[in-house]
Amino acid sequence: MLKAAAIVLAGGRSSRMGSPKAELEWHGSTLLRRVTGLLGRAVDGPVVAVGAPGQHLPPLGPAVELASDAREGRGPMQGIAAGMSVIGDRADVAYVSSTDVPLLHPAFVRRVVGAFTDGVDVVLPEIGGYRQPLAAAYRLALLDTIEELIGSDRLRPGFLFERCRVLRLNEAEMLSDPALSRLDPDLASVSNLNEPADFQRAHALPAPEIEVQRLGTLPANDGPRPDTAVAWSLGELADKIGLVLGDHVVATLNGVQISRDPELPLVRGDAVGFTR
């Protein structure tokens, strides 16, 4: 099985947004913190955030690594190269994301990464009639080709696609995955935020409904069904049900990941168990 890493491109100029997208507040966290956290849930290799030279990035999770573009304003190919250089031989493929996709679902990432076969270099979703190079996955072995293209000032991802084996997945092919079809049927994972109005609309969306399980010595709910609450993050969920994460309360995400991180992002389909 291929080992997957993730690269988040945070060095864009955000000219239409009017302020750095990476630092925009998202329900007690930031866009960059949310997206890196979601990718960390979806891949088994490093997660690398790539900024512009000298750019200030908001605080990130302890497992997120940092990289910097060699030069400012050279587009996504340079950011992909910078991220790949940091990852090195610790993964086989890297999912590449922009920083402005707070509705990204880990199931989307797993669908893209899971589509690799021996004869594929890039898995490229095509959603709404548009290629999605910043919601695609790339073999790390493409780094030399990417650097060659950058050196020739051929900076558009399309130049790379001409040089390698690309598997394109349209909406129907993406949604042939049952988990993705159930958890992100509208493929909102690729909904990016370019202008303040985009951000305001997304920020006003209802938070996902999360199943809450009270474990150990915590009191259970009175009914036969588990509690549910809506929340964008683990800390928000704990607040909703009157708990405080810390030394005496921990959470288990989907029966696998144990965390006390209040900024751990949550998505549709999650189940969180709290215990002392």
N, C-alpha and C positions, 0 to 999 in steps of 0.2 A: 504493500500500500504506500502511496506517495505521502511524504510528509509535507504539510502545508504551513507556510508562514503568511503574514499579512503586512502590507505597506499602506499607510495612510498619508496622503499628500496634503500637508497643512500649510504649504508655502505660497499659495495663491494670493494675488493682490486684493481680492474681494472688493474690486472697484464699484461694482453695482450694489453690493450690500452696504458699503459705506463704512464698515468697520471689520476687523479681522474675524472671519467666520469661526476660526478655531476657539476664540474666546467668548463667543456668544453664550449667554446663560441658557441652560436647558433644565428647568425644574430642579434647581439645586445643584446642578453640575454644569458642564460645558458641552458644546457640540463635540469637541475633540475627545474629551474624556468619555462621552457616551459611545462614540464610534469605535475608539480603540478598545473599550471594554466589550462591546459586542463582538468585535473580531477576535478578541482573546477567548471568547466562549466558543468560537467556530473553528479555530485552527489549533493544531498541536505543536506548532513551531513559534518562532519569535514574532512579536508585533512591533513594527518600527514606524514611528511618526517622523516624517520628513518635513523640515521647515526651511525657510529661506535663510541665507547667511545673516547671522545676527538677530534673527527673529525671536521674540519672546513667545514661548508657548505656555499655556496654562498647566497647572499641576496634573500629572497623569498617574495611572496606576503603577505600582512598583515594578511590574514585569514589562512595561513598555520601554523600548529602547529608542534612542534619538539619532537622527542623521540630519545632515544639512546639505542643501544643494550646493554644487560647486560654484555656480553663478546664479544671480537672481534673475527671474523673469524669462527662463528658458523653457518653461512648459513642463507637462507631465512626464515626458520621456526622461528628463534629467532627474526628476524626483524618483522615478522608478529605478534608475540606475543607482542613485544614492542609497535607496533602501536595499536593493539587491546586494550592494557591496557590503553593507553591514550584516546582512543575513549570511552571506558566504555559503558554506557547504552544510549549513544546519537545516536546510529544507530542500525539497525538490521543486516546489512551485510556490508562488506568492500570489495571493489575492490582493488586488490593488483597489483602493477606495479613495474617494474624495472625503473631506472632513464634514461635508454638509448634508449627510444622509441619516438623520436621527431615527428614521423609520426602518432602517436596515434590520433585517431579521437573520439570525445565524443560519436558519434553514436555507436562505438564499445563497449564502456563502458556501455552505456544504453542497448544495446542488451544483454550483459552478465547479468547485474543486473536484467533486465526485465524477464529473464528466470526462476527466482526462483518460486517455488511452495511450498506448505506446506511440501511436502515430500523430499525436497532437502536441503542439507547442503552446497554443493559446486557446482558452475557452472564452468566447466572446458572446455574451448575451446581446440580443437585438430586441429591444422593447419599444413599443410604440413607433416602430419604423426607424428607430435610430440605433446605431451601434453604441455600446456602453463600455468604452475602454477603461473607465474608472469604476467599473463593477465587473471586472474580468480577472482571470487568473493566468499567470505567465510562468513558464518554466524558468528557473534560475539560470539554466544554461544559455539563455538568450542574452545575458549581460554583455558579452563581447560584441554581439551584433548591435545592441542598443547603443553602446559606447561608440561604435563605428559610425552609426547614423548621426549621433550627436556631433561627433567630430566633423561631419560633412554638412552640418546645419540642416539636416533632414529631421526635423523635430516632431513632426506629427506622428501619432501612433499608426496611421495608415501606412506609412513607409515601412514600419516593422511588420505589419500584417502581410505586406507584399513579399517579405523575405522568409516567412515561416509558415508552418502548418496550423491553420486556424479552424477550430470547430465553432460554428455559429449556432446559437440556440435561440429560437424565437419564443414568443410567449407560450404557445402550446407545448413546446418541448420543455421549457422550464417547468411548467405546471404539470407535466407528466409525473413529476415527483410528488407522491401523496402528501408528504410532510409539508412541502412548500405550498401545495394547493390548499391545504387546510389552514396554514398559519399566516400566509401572505398571499391570498388569492388575487389581490389587485396588483401584486408586484410593486408595492409601495417602497420596497427596498431601494429602488433607483430614483425615488423622488428627491431631487436635490433642491437646495434653497439658494436662489441667485439674488433676490432682492428683498428688502425689508418686508414687503407684503407676503412673500413666500414664507418667510420665517414666522410672521405673525399668524398666518393660517395654520401652519404646522404646530406652532406652540399652543394653539387653542384646541387642538384635537384632544379627545378624551384619552386618558392613560389606559394601557392594556389591563384587562382583568386578570388577576393572579390568584391561583389557588393557594390557600394558606393552610398549612398543617401544623398543629400544635403538638410538639413531641415532648418526651421526657416528663419533666415535672410541671410543664406549662399547662394551664387549664384548657381543656378542649371546649369546642363550641357545644351548644346544647342540642342542636339538631342532628339528623342523620347524615347531612351533607357537610363537606368541609367548608370552612369559611372561605370567602373570596373578598378581595379588595382591589381597587384600581390604583396602580402606582407605576411610575417610570423607573424607580430605583429601589434598591433594597432598603435604604434608609427611609424613604418615603413610605414604603410598605410597613415597616416596623412602626413608624409613627402612627399610621392609620389604625393599627390594632393595639396601640398602647404599650409597645415594647421599646426598649433601648438596647441597641446593639453594643456589645462590649465584652468585658471579661466574663460576664455571667450569662450572656445570651448570644448564641451563634445561630447561623442560618445554613441550611442545606438547600442548594439550588438543584431542582430536578433529581434529587436523590444522589447527586454525584459531587458537586462542588461545594465545599464548606467555606464560608466567608463571614467576616464581620465588616466588610467594606460598604459603607452607606451609599457610595456612588456606583456600586455594581449595577449595571443597567438590566432592566427587566423587559420582557417582550410577551406578546400573546402566546399562550400555551405553557407558560412557566408555572411550576409548582414550587413553593418555598416552604420548607419545614423549619420552625424555630424551636430551639431547645436550650436548656441550661446545662 
